[in-house]
Amino acid sequence: MANFKVFGYEQKFVKVAKTTPDLTNDVGKILYFPQNRGFALVVKPTTTEVPQMLTSVMDSENEDELANYVMLETDRVHYICQWLFYLTDGGAVVPGTAFDLPEIPSDAVDLTDLKSAGLEHIPDFSGLIKIYIPAVIDNEIVDKHLTFLRRLPEEPERYVYELLVQALNHAIRIRNPRIIALVDCLIKDENVHQLVLKYLNHNPAESKVTSVEEGLIKAVTYEMPMVGDLCKFRTAHDWVYGAVMGVSYSYENLDLSERLLDLMRQRIVPKQVTYKPMVSVPIGSTRPDTSIREYPEYGYPVVPITEDDIKIIYPGNGRLGKSGRYDINFDVERLRERSIGVFGKSGTGKSTLVQLLACEMIRNGETLLIFDEHTELAKTHQAVGMIKPGLQDIFPHCVRTVSFGKSIFNTPDGKQHQADVTMKIPISVITEEDILQISDALILTPTAPFVLSTISRLIKKEWAGEYGSLIEAILFMKHDHYVELTEGSAELPMTVNEHSLNAVRNRLSRIFLRDSDNLNDYYTRSKNPNEMKNSIGQILEWLKQGQSVIINSASDTYGFVLIINVIFRMIINEWQKNKPRPLTIFLEEAHRLIPPNNETLVGMVAREMRKYGATLCIIDQTPKKIDNVVVKQIGTYFIFPLDQSEASCGVMPENLPVGEVLSRLASVGEAYVHGYTFLLPTYVKIHDYYELANGIIKENQKLLGKVGAGQSGGPTLASFYSGNKPGL
């Protein structure tokens, strides 16, 4: 006896009511309709007034029978069933349509009652049915009466896939653990698993636009997108490129096996995705534009990025790395047209990126000035597990090195190298402004400006001819002048607080003096103009000739900060006056020279020097400590793993969830790039620096083959030239 009766239908849904009282949850069961040999899945219970609906659609002679079983139905529940498939006369399984729905009224039987269904005499299709059989059915019964897959249509995986998708989406929608458990168990069946995988690989489900709201594109996708992923959309006239801003999963918080979860992450369960359009390219063109002229309409597909798209969006011959399987390049000239920011925690790969950028820029004829805090860029040296080629060893014809005080500098592996120039700064060139510009870095007291200005004024008037410079006066002040300054005199009624004066003297003494009477190795009291010509003057001359210069750090951090500021002042003067050639300046630990709310020379280069051809590349792990105006004026950003608080200070694209973007970054060697050079933000695994440098060496083999590295006992490049990697 049938235990369900059909009383209505709409589209591919069949409405049935039970003829026998049963408190069992029927959702998830398969119903068989003998009349037309069809099958449906019970998907939804409802408490609609069944008797009224029944009497309106059924013959009067059946009313008593119907009323009888409706009265017996607990809570008068009936069910909505998803029509699945039916059997042809030849026994083939065919997906059901609205034309195959059972007549009204007709009987249906729960497949738990296999004998009454007579399925043992029907050609087998259990590979399809198994998906929906509730977990309460004994596996032996299933195997006995529905032996696995003897006869199926030409593409069985298609139907298995479609049924699996229906089952999963339904289970997720109603949070039915029985169906989830069943599907989860089924996926462990290798036969079913392979059928689904085969279908996924050959028949990817199409992702489509659902709406455009406030400039954001909403879509349903069967892919497994992540925040930051790229895609494109077709409009009437353009291709629109964008990045994923957010993803909503309907199966969050479900207890699923990893195998099932992996399949769901592929193209089984749809996801709600929000995209931010960023670039448009007219159809047939290769010129990207950041303005979005039109948006995709409802139902338009979400299209994956191709290699051709990558070449359009990321043009240029500067080699950067890979995004997925695609090579990401950068336009070298475009990169230096605006300030550059490289931000990330220590050990995340910033230095490797700087070396790579410098390699590619020098290779393409750019002129660089690099302040090397760790003396690791100029010469080849042994690092942890590898040899890191030095820029001067790669480009011996156009890279020069500078050291402070001594002609020798050490690489991180302890090897000594001869610098091209030994810099000594005459203290006569250091001005009051040079010191005040970096007062925060030098940790000067609030009264220091008054002390410096007073002494500077005295040198020009009352003390004229006594001291050659402000620094000389502060460091080597005569006792009489000290008393006059702190206690006053007829000529000098205004006094300076003794504690304030001593604080300035003590601070500057640590920077400039080796002992009470002598300057340290970085400075000289000489007034000979040739001193400057032999140091900073030589640096400027190299830069004007197109030679790149690497200035290795002084051992005294604060002294190095002061020297950098002096060099910046002279570069600004030279480039504003003559604009010799484009110049890119790489500066590590930039927060020391560009503190918040402070007008500094370094900040001026970042803000204003672009019109004179000078560009600043800021490398730092604490962007929050850098002047916010400077940060916002950076054109191109390279973001390595950062604390979210640091990344929230303006270094990330607006409207993107900072935490999610950062969480995708690998701990080392991967950066999120965006800005002026990269119109479309993306994740980039930075190229192996060694491989890149080796390629450049091969490009310049004739020139570089004559050059050895490792003077003074450092590692040689012999194996490097041959393509080997010593130490790896």
C-alpha positions as CSV (number, residue, x, y, z in Angstrom):
1,M,0.0,0.0,0.0
2,A,1.3,3.4,-0.9
3,N,2.0,5.7,2.0
4,F,2.1,9.0,0.1
5,K,-0.4,10.6,-2.4
6,V,0.3,13.3,-4.9
7,F,-2.1,16.3,-4.6
8,G,-0.4,19.0,-6.6
9,Y,2.8,20.3,-8.2
10,E,4.6,23.4,-9.4
11,Q,7.6,23.6,-11.6
12,K,9.9,20.6,-10.6
13,F,8.3,20.3,-7.1
14,V,5.7,17.6,-6.2
15,K,3.3,18.1,-3.3
16,V,2.5,15.0,-1.4
17,A,0.6,14.1,1.8
18,K,1.0,11.0,4.0
19,T,-1.7,8.3,4.3
20,T,-0.3,6.9,7.5
21,P,0.5,8.6,10.7
22,D,4.3,8.7,11.4
23,L,6.3,10.9,13.6
24,T,9.5,10.1,11.7
25,N,11.2,13.1,10.0
26,D,10.6,12.3,6.3
27,V,12.9,15.0,4.9
28,G,15.7,13.4,2.9
29,K,13.7,10.3,1.9
30,I,13.4,9.1,-1.7
31,L,9.8,8.5,-3.0
32,Y,9.1,6.2,-5.9
33,F,6.1,6.8,-8.2
34,P,5.2,3.4,-9.9
35,Q,2.7,5.1,-12.3
36,N,5.4,6.9,-14.3
37,R,8.5,5.2,-12.8
38,G,9.8,8.5,-11.4
39,F,11.7,9.5,-8.2
40,A,11.6,12.6,-6.0
41,L,13.4,13.8,-2.9
42,V,11.4,14.9,0.2
43,V,12.9,18.4,0.8
44,K,10.5,20.5,2.9
45,P,7.7,20.0,5.4
46,T,4.8,22.4,5.5
47,T,1.7,23.0,7.6
48,T,-0.5,24.4,4.8
49,E,-4.2,23.5,5.1
50,V,-4.0,20.3,3.1
51,P,-7.8,19.4,3.0
52,Q,-8.8,22.6,1.3
53,M,-6.1,22.1,-1.3
54,L,-6.9,18.5,-1.8
55,T,-10.7,19.0,-2.3
56,S,-10.0,21.6,-4.9
57,V,-7.9,19.4,-7.1
58,M,-9.1,15.8,-6.6
59,D,-12.2,13.9,-7.7
60,S,-15.1,13.8,-5.3
61,E,-15.0,10.0,-5.1
62,N,-11.6,10.2,-3.5
63,E,-12.5,12.9,-0.9
64,D,-13.4,10.4,1.9
65,E,-10.2,8.5,1.5
66,L,-8.2,11.6,1.4
67,A,-9.9,13.2,4.4
68,N,-9.3,10.0,6.3
69,Y,-5.6,9.9,5.9
70,V,-5.3,13.7,6.4
71,M,-7.1,13.4,9.7
72,L,-4.6,10.8,10.8
73,E,-1.6,12.9,9.7
74,T,0.3,14.4,12.7
75,D,0.0,18.2,12.7
76,R,-1.5,17.8,9.3
77,V,1.9,18.0,7.7
78,H,2.5,17.4,4.0
79,Y,5.7,17.6,2.0
80,I,7.3,19.3,-1.0
81,C,9.4,17.0,-3.1
82,Q,12.2,17.7,-5.6
83,W,11.5,15.9,-8.8
84,L,14.7,14.0,-9.7
85,F,14.6,11.6,-12.6
86,Y,12.6,8.8,-14.2
87,L,13.2,5.5,-16.0
88,T,12.6,5.1,-19.7
89,D,11.1,2.0,-21.2
90,G,14.6,0.9,-22.0
91,G,15.6,1.3,-18.4
92,A,17.8,4.4,-18.9
93,V,17.9,7.0,-16.1
94,V,16.9,10.4,-17.4
95,P,16.8,13.7,-15.4
96,G,13.2,14.7,-14.7
97,T,11.4,17.7,-16.1
98,A,8.1,19.4,-15.5
99,F,6.6,17.2,-18.2
100,D,7.4,14.0,-16.3
101,L,5.6,14.9,-13.1
102,P,3.1,12.3,-11.8
103,E,-0.6,12.7,-12.3
104,I,-3.0,13.9,-9.7
105,P,-3.9,11.8,-7.7
106,S,-1.2,9.1,-7.8
107,D,0.6,6.9,-5.3
108,A,4.1,7.1,-4.1
109,V,6.1,4.8,-1.9
110,D,9.0,5.4,0.4
111,L,12.0,3.5,-0.9
112,T,12.6,2.0,2.5
113,D,9.8,-0.3,1.5
114,L,11.7,-1.9,-1.3
115,K,9.4,-4.9,-1.8
116,S,6.3,-2.8,-2.5
117,A,8.3,-0.6,-4.9
118,G,9.3,-3.7,-6.9
119,L,12.7,-2.2,-7.6
120,E,14.4,-5.6,-7.8
121,H,13.0,-6.0,-11.3
122,I,14.1,-2.6,-12.5
123,P,17.5,-2.1,-14.3
124,D,19.9,-0.9,-11.6
125,F,20.6,2.8,-11.0
126,S,21.7,2.7,-7.4
127,G,24.7,4.9,-8.0
128,L,22.3,7.7,-8.3
129,I,19.8,6.6,-5.7
130,K,22.4,5.9,-3.0
131,I,23.0,9.6,-2.6
132,Y,19.6,10.2,-1.2
133,I,18.9,7.0,0.8
134,P,18.8,8.0,4.5
135,A,21.4,6.8,6.8
136,V,18.9,4.7,8.7
137,I,18.6,2.2,5.8
138,D,20.7,-0.9,6.3
139,N,23.6,-1.0,3.9
140,E,23.1,-4.8,3.3
141,I,19.5,-4.1,2.1
142,V,20.8,-1.4,-0.3
143,D,23.5,-3.7,-1.7
144,K,21.1,-6.6,-2.1
145,H,18.3,-4.8,-4.0
146,L,20.2,-1.9,-5.6
147,T,23.5,-3.3,-6.7
148,F,25.9,-0.7,-7.9
149,L,25.6,0.8,-11.4
150,R,24.9,-1.7,-14.2
151,R,23.2,0.7,-16.6
152,L,23.5,4.5,-16.8
153,P,23.3,7.2,-19.4
154,E,26.3,8.3,-21.4
155,E,27.5,10.8,-18.8
156,P,26.8,9.1,-15.4
157,E,29.1,11.6,-13.6
158,R,26.9,14.4,-14.7
159,Y,23.8,13.0,-12.9
160,V,25.8,11.9,-9.9
161,Y,27.2,15.4,-9.7
162,E,23.8,17.1,-10.1
163,L,22.2,14.8,-7.5
164,L,25.0,15.4,-5.1
165,V,24.8,19.1,-5.5
166,Q,21.0,19.0,-4.9
167,A,21.5,16.8,-1.8
168,L,24.2,19.1,-0.4
169,N,22.4,22.3,-1.0
170,H,19.3,20.9,0.5
171,A,21.1,19.6,3.5
172,I,22.9,22.8,4.0
173,R,19.7,24.8,3.6
174,I,17.8,22.9,6.2
175,R,20.8,22.0,8.3
176,N,19.8,18.3,8.1
177,P,22.7,16.3,9.7
178,R,21.3,13.0,8.3
179,I,21.7,13.9,4.7
180,I,25.1,15.6,5.4
181,A,26.3,12.4,7.1
182,L,25.0,10.4,4.2
183,V,26.7,12.5,1.5
184,D,29.8,12.6,3.6
185,C,29.9,8.8,3.8
186,L,29.1,8.5,0.1
187,I,32.0,10.7,-0.9
188,K,34.3,8.2,0.7
189,D,33.2,5.8,-1.9
190,E,36.0,6.0,-4.4
191,N,33.7,5.3,-7.4
192,V,31.4,8.2,-6.6
193,H,34.3,10.4,-5.6
194,Q,36.0,9.9,-9.0
195,L,32.8,10.4,-10.9
196,V,32.3,13.8,-9.2
197,L,35.9,14.8,-9.7
198,K,35.7,13.9,-13.4
199,Y,32.7,16.0,-13.8
200,L,34.2,18.9,-11.9
201,N,37.3,18.8,-14.1
202,H,35.5,18.7,-17.4
203,N,32.3,20.7,-16.6
204,P,33.0,23.7,-14.3
205,A,29.8,25.2,-13.1
206,E,29.3,28.8,-14.3
207,S,29.5,31.7,-11.8
208,K,27.1,34.5,-12.6
209,V,26.4,38.1,-11.5
210,T,23.4,38.6,-9.3
211,S,23.5,42.4,-8.7
212,V,25.5,45.6,-8.7
213,E,25.2,47.6,-5.5
214,E,27.1,50.9,-4.7
215,G,29.8,50.1,-7.2
216,L,30.3,46.5,-6.0
217,I,29.5,43.5,-8.0
218,K,27.6,40.6,-6.3
219,A,27.8,37.1,-7.8
220,V,27.1,33.5,-7.1
221,T,30.1,31.3,-7.8
222,Y,30.8,27.6,-7.6
223,E,34.5,28.3,-7.5
224,M,36.4,28.6,-4.2
225,P,37.3,32.3,-4.2
226,M,39.3,34.0,-1.5
227,V,39.7,37.6,-0.6
228,G,42.1,39.2,-3.0
229,D,41.5,36.8,-5.9
230,L,41.2,38.3,-9.4
231,C,38.5,37.9,-12.0
232,K,36.9,39.7,-14.9
233,F,33.4,40.5,-16.3
234,R,32.2,41.2,-19.7
235,T,30.1,44.3,-20.4
236,A,28.7,45.7,-23.6
237,H,31.9,47.5,-24.5
238,D,34.5,46.6,-21.9
239,W,36.2,43.9,-19.9
240,V,36.0,44.8,-16.2
241,Y,38.7,43.4,-13.9
242,G,38.3,43.2,-10.1
243,A,39.3,41.6,-6.9
244,V,37.3,39.6,-4.4
245,M,36.3,41.7,-1.3
246,G,34.3,39.2,0.6
247,V,32.9,35.6,0.4
248,S,30.0,34.1,2.2
249,Y,29.7,30.3,2.7
250,S,26.5,28.6,3.6
251,Y,28.3,25.7,5.0
252,E,30.2,27.5,7.7
253,N,30.0,25.8,11.1
254,L,29.0,22.4,9.7
255,D,30.8,19.3,10.9
256,L,32.2,18.0,7.6
257,S,35.0,15.6,6.7
258,E,38.0,17.1,4.9
259,R,37.2,15.1,1.8
260,L,33.7,16.5,1.5
261,L,34.8,19.9,2.5
262,D,37.4,19.9,-0.3
263,L,34.7,19.0,-2.8
264,M,32.4,21.7,-1.5
265,R,35.2,24.2,-1.9
266,Q,35.5,23.2,-5.5
267,R,32.3,23.6,-7.5
268,I,29.6,21.8,-5.5
269,V,28.1,24.4,-3.2
270,P,27.5,28.0,-4.5
271,K,29.1,30.9,-2.6
272,Q,28.0,34.5,-2.4
273,V,30.9,36.7,-3.5
274,T,31.4,40.5,-3.6
275,Y,33.9,41.9,-6.1
276,K,35.4,45.4,-6.3
277,P,35.8,46.4,-10.0
278,M,39.1,48.3,-10.4
279,V,40.2,48.3,-14.0
280,S,38.4,48.4,-17.4
281,V,39.8,47.5,-20.8
282,P,37.8,48.3,-24.0
283,I,37.1,45.1,-25.9
284,G,39.8,44.6,-28.5
285,S,42.2,47.0,-26.7
286,T,45.2,46.4,-24.5
287,R,45.2,49.7,-22.6
288,P,43.8,49.4,-19.0
289,D,42.0,52.2,-17.4
290,T,41.2,52.7,-13.7
291,S,37.8,54.3,-14.5
292,I,34.8,51.9,-14.7
293,R,32.5,53.1,-17.4
294,E,29.9,50.3,-17.2
295,Y,29.0,47.3,-15.1
296,P,28.0,43.7,-16.0
297,E,24.3,43.0,-16.1
298,Y,22.4,40.3,-14.1
299,G,23.3,36.8,-15.2
300,Y,26.6,37.8,-16.9
301,P,29.3,35.2,-16.1
302,V,32.3,35.7,-13.8
303,V,35.3,34.9,-16.0
304,P,38.6,33.6,-14.7
305,I,41.8,35.6,-15.4
306,T,44.0,34.3,-18.2
307,E,47.6,34.7,-19.1
308,D,46.7,37.3,-21.8
309,D,44.9,39.3,-19.2
310,I,47.9,39.2,-16.9
311,K,50.1,40.7,-19.7
312,I,47.6,43.5,-20.3
313,I,47.2,44.4,-16.6
314,Y,50.8,43.9,-15.5
315,P,52.9,45.1,-18.5
316,G,56.6,45.8,-18.3
317,N,59.9,44.0,-18.5
318,G,60.7,44.2,-14.8
319,R,60.5,40.6,-13.3
320,L,58.8,40.5,-10.0
321,G,57.3,37.0,-9.3
322,K,54.3,34.8,-9.7
323,S,50.7,35.1,-8.9
324,G,49.4,31.5,-9.0
325,R,50.8,30.1,-12.2
326,Y,51.2,33.5,-13.9
327,D,54.3,35.6,-14.1
328,I,53.8,39.1,-12.8
329,N,56.0,41.9,-14.2
330,F,56.2,45.6,-13.5
331,D,56.9,48.6,-15.6
332,V,60.3,50.0,-14.3
333,E,59.7,53.5,-15.5
334,R,56.2,53.6,-14.1
335,L,57.5,52.3,-10.7
336,R,59.8,55.2,-10.2
337,E,57.4,57.8,-11.3
338,R,55.9,57.9,-7.8
339,S,57.1,57.0,-4.3
340,I,57.4,53.3,-3.4
341,G,56.6,51.6,-0.1
342,V,57.9,48.3,1.1
343,F,56.3,47.3,4.4
344,G,56.5,44.1,6.5
345,K,57.8,42.5,9.6
346,S,61.4,41.6,10.1
347,G,62.3,38.4,8.2
348,T,59.4,38.4,5.8
349,G,61.4,39.1,2.6
350,K,61.7,42.9,2.3
351,S,65.4,42.9,1.7
352,T,65.1,40.2,-1.0
353,L,62.5,42.3,-2.7
354,V,64.6,45.4,-2.5
355,Q,67.5,43.6,-4.1
356,L,65.3,42.2,-6.8
357,L,63.8,45.7,-7.6
358,A,67.2,47.2,-7.6
359,C,68.5,44.5,-10.0
360,E,65.7,45.0,-12.4
361,M,65.9,48.8,-12.3
362,I,69.7,48.9,-12.8
363,R,69.3,46.4,-15.6
364,N,66.8,48.7,-17.3
365,G,69.1,51.8,-17.0
366,E,67.8,53.4,-13.8
367,T,70.0,55.3,-11.4
368,L,69.7,54.3,-7.7
369,L,71.0,55.7,-4.4
370,I,70.7,53.0,-1.7
371,F,71.2,53.5,2.0
372,D,72.1,49.9,3.1
373,E,71.5,49.6,6.9
374,H,72.8,46.0,7.0
375,T,75.6,46.1,4.4
376,E,74.0,43.2,2.6
377,L,73.2,44.6,-0.8
378,A,76.6,45.6,-2.3
379,K,78.7,42.5,-2.2
380,T,78.1,38.8,-2.6
381,H,78.0,37.0,0.8
382,Q,77.0,33.8,2.4
383,A,73.6,34.0,4.0
384,V,71.6,31.3,5.7
385,G,71.6,28.3,3.4
386,M,72.5,30.3,0.3
387,I,74.8,32.7,-1.4
388,K,73.2,36.2,-2.0
389,P,74.8,37.9,-5.0
390,G,75.8,41.5,-4.4
391,L,74.6,44.3,-6.7
392,Q,78.2,45.5,-7.4
393,D,79.2,42.0,-8.4
394,I,76.3,41.7,-10.8
395,F,76.8,45.2,-12.2
396,P,80.4,46.1,-11.7
397,H,80.4,48.7,-14.4
398,C,77.7,50.9,-12.9
399,V,77.4,50.3,-9.1
400,R,79.7,52.1,-6.6
401,T,80.1,51.5,-2.9
402,V,80.6,54.0,-0.1
403,S,81.7,53.4,3.5
404,F,82.0,55.8,6.5
405,G,85.2,56.6,8.2
406,K,87.1,53.5,7.1
407,S,87.8,52.2,3.6
408,I,86.7,48.7,4.6
409,F,83.2,47.5,5.2
410,N,81.9,44.1,6.4
411,T,79.2,42.0,4.9
412,P,76.9,40.0,7.2
413,D,79.0,36.9,7.0
414,G,82.0,38.9,8.4
415,K,84.0,39.2,5.2
416,Q,85.7,42.5,4.5
417,H,85.4,44.5,1.3
418,Q,87.0,47.6,-0.1
419,A,84.7,50.6,-0.7
420,D,85.1,52.8,-3.7
421,V,84.9,55.9,-1.6
422,T,85.5,56.5,2.1
423,M,83.2,59.2,3.3
424,K,84.2,61.8,5.9
425,I,81.8,64.7,6.5
426,P,83.2,68.1,7.4
427,I,81.2,69.3,10.4
428,S,81.2,72.7,8.8
429,V,78.5,71.6,6.4
430,I,76.1,70.4,9.2
431,T,73.6,73.1,9.9
432,E,71.1,73.9,12.6
433,E,68.3,72.8,10.2
434,D,70.1,69.4,9.7
435,I,69.9,68.7,13.4
436,L,66.4,70.0,14.0
437,Q,65.1,68.0,11.0
438,I,65.9,64.8,12.8
439,S,65.5,66.0,16.4
440,D,63.1,63.1,17.2
441,A,65.5,60.5,15.9
442,L,68.4,62.1,17.8
443,I,66.2,62.3,21.0
444,L,66.8,66.0,21.6
445,T,65.0,67.8,24.3
446,P,62.2,70.4,23.5
447,T,64.5,73.2,24.5
448,A,67.2,72.1,21.9
449,P,65.9,74.5,19.1
450,F,66.4,77.5,21.3
451,V,69.9,76.4,22.3
452,L,70.9,75.8,18.7
453,S,69.4,79.0,17.3
454,T,71.1,81.1,20.1
455,I,74.6,79.5,19.4
456,S,74.1,79.9,15.7
457,R,73.3,83.6,16.1
458,L,76.3,84.1,18.3
459,I,78.7,82.5,15.8
460,K,77.5,85.0,13.2
461,K,77.9,88.1,15.5
462,E,79.6,88.1,18.9
463,W,81.7,84.9,18.3
464,A,82.5,85.6,14.6
465,G,85.8,84.0,13.7
466,E,86.0,82.0,16.9
467,Y,84.4,78.8,15.5
468,G,84.2,77.3,12.1
469,S,80.7,75.9,12.5
470,L,77.8,75.4,14.8
471,I,78.8,71.8,15.7
472,E,82.4,73.0,16.4
473,A,81.0,75.7,18.8
474,I,78.8,73.2,20.6
475,L,81.4,70.5,21.0
476,F,84.6,72.6,21.6
477,M,83.1,75.7,23.3
478,K,85.6,77.7,25.3
479,H,85.0,78.1,29.0
480,D,84.6,81.8,28.8
481,H,81.9,81.5,26.1
482,Y,80.2,78.7,28.1
483,V,80.0,81.0,31.2
484,E,78.8,83.9,29.0
485,L,76.1,81.8,27.4
486,T,74.8,80.3,30.6
487,E,75.2,83.3,33.0
488,G,74.9,86.2,30.6
489,S,77.1,89.4,30.0
490,A,76.8,92.9,28.9
491,E,77.1,91.8,25.3
492,L,74.8,88.9,25.8
493,P,72.0,89.6,28.2
494,M,70.0,86.6,27.1
495,T,71.1,83.4,28.7
496,V,70.7,79.7,27.9
497,N,69.6,77.3,30.6
498,E,72.7,75.3,31.7
499,H,70.9,72.0,31.8
500,S,69.4,72.5,28.3
501,L,72.9,73.4,26.9
502,N,74.5,70.4,28.5
503,A,71.7,68.1,27.3
504,V,72.4,69.2,23.7
505,R,76.2,69.0,24.1
506,N,76.0,65.5,25.6
507,R,73.7,64.2,22.8
508,L,75.8,65.6,20.0
509,S,79.0,64.5,21.7
510,R,77.9,60.9,21.4
511,I,77.4,61.3,17.8
512,F,80.4,63.3,16.8
513,L,83.2,62.6,19.3
514,R,85.4,59.6,19.7
515,D,86.8,61.1,22.9
516,S,86.7,64.5,24.5
517,D,89.1,66.0,22.0
518,N,88.7,64.1,18.7
519,L,85.9,63.6,16.2
520,N,85.0,60.0,15.3
521,D,86.0,58.5,12.0
522,Y,82.9,59.8,10.1
523,Y,83.7,63.5,10.5
524,T,86.5,66.0,10.0
525,R,87.1,69.6,11.2
526,S,88.7,70.4,7.9
527,K,87.4,73.5,6.0
528,N,89.0,72.3,2.8
529,P,86.2,72.2,0.1
530,N,88.0,69.1,-1.4
531,E,86.7,67.1,1.6
532,M,83.2,67.4,0.2
533,K,84.4,66.7,-3.3
534,N,86.0,63.5,-2.2
535,S,82.9,62.2,-0.4
536,I,79.4,63.6,-0.9
537,G,80.6,65.5,-4.0
538,Q,81.8,62.3,-5.5
539,I,78.5,60.6,-4.8
540,L,76.6,63.3,-6.5
541,E,78.9,63.2,-9.5
542,W,78.4,59.4,-9.9
543,L,74.6,59.8,-9.7
544,K,74.6,62.5,-12.3
545,Q,76.6,60.2,-14.6
546,G,74.1,57.4,-14.2
547,Q,76.1,55.3,-11.7
548,S,74.2,53.7,-8.9
549,V,75.6,54.2,-5.4
550,I,75.2,52.0,-2.3
551,I,76.1,53.7,1.0
552,N,76.8,51.2,3.7
553,S,75.6,52.0,7.2
554,A,77.8,53.6,9.8
555,S,78.1,51.7,13.1
556,D,76.6,54.7,14.9
557,T,72.8,54.6,14.1
558,Y,72.1,58.2,15.0
559,G,75.1,59.4,13.2
560,F,74.0,57.6,10.1
561,V,70.6,59.2,10.4
562,L,72.2,62.6,10.5
563,I,74.5,61.9,7.5
564,I,71.5,60.7,5.5
565,N,69.8,64.0,6.2
566,V,72.8,66.0,5.0
567,I,73.1,63.9,1.8
568,F,69.3,64.4,1.2
569,R,69.7,68.2,1.5
570,M,72.5,68.3,-1.0
571,I,70.6,66.0,-3.4
572,I,67.6,68.2,-3.2
573,N,69.7,71.3,-3.9
574,E,71.3,69.6,-6.9
575,W,68.2,68.1,-8.4
576,Q,66.1,71.3,-7.9
577,K,68.8,73.3,-9.6
578,N,69.9,71.1,-12.5
579,K,67.5,68.1,-12.6
580,P,70.4,65.9,-13.9
581,R,68.5,62.6,-14.4
582,P,65.8,60.4,-12.8
583,L,66.9,59.1,-9.4
584,T,65.4,56.5,-7.1
585,I,66.5,56.6,-3.4
586,F,66.1,53.4,-1.3
587,L,65.8,54.2,2.4
588,E,65.5,51.6,5.2
589,E,64.0,52.2,8.6
590,A,62.4,55.3,7.2
591,H,60.3,56.2,10.2
592,R,63.4,57.6,11.9
593,L,63.6,60.3,9.2
594,I,59.9,60.8,8.5
595,P,58.1,61.0,11.8
596,P,54.4,61.9,12.0
597,N,53.6,65.6,11.8
598,N,57.1,66.7,11.0
599,E,58.3,68.5,7.9
600,T,61.6,66.7,7.0
601,L,63.9,66.8,4.0
602,V,63.2,63.1,3.4
603,G,59.5,63.7,3.6
604,M,60.0,66.6,1.1
605,V,61.5,64.2,-1.4
606,A,58.5,61.8,-1.0
607,R,56.0,64.7,-1.4
608,E,57.6,67.1,-3.8
609,M,60.7,65.9,-5.6
610,R,58.8,63.8,-8.3
611,K,58.7,66.9,-10.5
612,Y,62.5,67.1,-10.3
613,G,62.9,63.4,-11.1
614,A,63.8,62.1,-7.6
615,T,61.7,59.2,-6.2
616,L,61.8,57.7,-2.7
617,C,61.4,54.0,-1.9
618,I,60.5,53.6,1.8
619,I,61.4,50.3,3.5
620,D,60.0,49.9,7.0
621,Q,58.3,47.4,9.4
622,T,56.3,50.1,11.3
623,P,54.4,52.3,8.8
624,K,52.3,53.6,11.6
625,K,55.3,55.6,12.8
626,I,55.8,57.3,9.4
627,D,54.1,60.6,8.6
628,N,50.7,59.8,7.4
629,V,50.8,62.4,4.6
630,V,53.9,60.7,3.2
631,V,52.3,57.2,3.5
632,K,49.2,58.3,1.6
633,Q,51.3,59.9,-1.2
634,I,53.1,56.6,-1.9
635,G,52.2,55.4,-5.4
636,T,53.1,51.7,-5.3
637,Y,52.9,49.4,-2.2
638,F,54.5,46.1,-1.5
639,I,52.9,44.6,1.6
640,F,54.5,41.7,3.4
641,P,53.0,40.2,6.6
642,L,52.2,43.0,9.0
643,D,50.4,43.5,12.2
644,Q,46.8,44.5,11.4
645,S,47.2,47.8,13.3
646,E,50.2,48.7,11.2
647,A,48.5,47.8,8.0
648,S,45.4,49.9,8.9
649,C,47.3,53.2,8.7
650,G,46.7,53.7,4.9
651,V,49.0,51.2,3.3
652,M,46.2,48.8,2.1
653,P,43.6,49.5,-0.5
654,E,40.4,51.0,0.7
655,N,37.3,48.8,1.3
656,L,39.3,45.6,1.4
657,P,39.1,43.6,4.7
658,V,42.7,44.1,5.9
659,G,42.8,41.1,8.2
660,E,41.6,38.7,5.5
661,V,44.0,40.0,3.0
662,L,47.0,39.7,5.3
663,S,46.0,36.3,6.5
664,R,46.5,34.9,3.0
665,L,50.2,36.0,2.8
666,A,52.9,33.4,3.3
667,S,55.1,34.2,6.3
668,V,58.1,34.7,4.0
669,G,58.6,35.7,0.4
670,E,55.1,36.8,-0.6
671,A,53.7,40.3,-0.9
672,Y,50.4,41.9,-1.7
673,V,51.1,44.5,-4.3
674,H,48.9,47.4,-5.3
675,G,48.9,51.0,-6.4
676,Y,50.1,53.1,-9.3
677,T,52.3,50.4,-10.9
678,F,49.8,47.6,-10.2
679,L,46.4,48.8,-11.3
680,L,44.9,45.5,-10.0
681,P,46.1,44.4,-6.6
682,T,47.4,40.8,-6.4
683,Y,49.4,38.4,-4.3
684,V,52.9,37.8,-5.7
685,K,55.4,35.2,-4.7
686,I,58.6,37.1,-5.1
687,H,61.1,35.6,-7.6
688,D,64.1,33.7,-6.4
689,Y,66.7,36.4,-6.2
690,Y,69.5,34.1,-6.9
691,E,67.9,32.8,-10.1
692,L,67.1,36.3,-11.2
693,A,70.6,37.6,-10.6
694,N,72.1,34.5,-12.3
695,G,69.9,35.4,-15.4
696,I,71.3,38.9,-15.4
697,I,74.8,37.6,-15.2
698,K,74.2,35.5,-18.2
699,E,72.8,38.4,-20.0
700,N,76.1,40.3,-19.3
701,Q,78.4,37.3,-19.4
702,K,81.0,39.0,-21.5
703,L,81.4,41.9,-19.1
704,L,80.8,40.1,-15.8
705,G,82.9,37.1,-16.6
706,K,86.0,39.2,-16.1
707,V,84.9,40.3,-12.6
708,G,85.5,38.3,-9.5
709,A,83.9,38.8,-6.1
710,G,85.2,38.1,-2.7
711,Q,88.2,40.4,-2.5
712,S,89.6,40.2,0.9
713,G,88.6,36.5,1.2
714,G,84.9,36.8,0.5
715,P,82.9,34.1,-1.4
716,T,83.6,34.0,-5.1
717,L,81.1,34.1,-7.9
718,A,82.8,31.3,-9.9
719,S,80.0,28.8,-9.1
720,F,77.5,31.6,-9.3
721,Y,78.4,32.2,-12.9
722,S,78.0,28.6,-13.6
723,G,74.5,28.5,-12.3
724,N,75.3,26.4,-9.2
725,K,74.0,27.4,-5.7
726,P,76.7,26.8,-3.2
727,G,75.4,26.2,0.2
728,L,72.0,25.1,-0.9
